[in-house]
Amino acid sequence: MSKNKQFHEIIKVLIIFTICTSLFYAALRIIHDQHERSHRYDPPEGAAVKVMNPVGSEWSNRLSIFFQLGE
């Protein structure tokens, strides 16, 4: 291959790589924007059940202090 043809092949690969990278980046931005607009912390609807109900007993207070102090 001549130098000129090899140079054109390298330029062609770089252009294709740049276009594909730009398209991939644009797709990621679109997905990110859609995800940011979703309301993740809305109150649940329907037959949702609360998973944890804090108990005001002695052991739960002591356990909380234990974790806070790291003992």
Secondary structure, 3 states (H helix, E strand, C coil): CCHHHHHHHHHHHHHHHHHHHHHHHHHHHHHHHHHHHCCCCCCCCCCCCCCCCCCCCHHHHHHHHHHHHCC
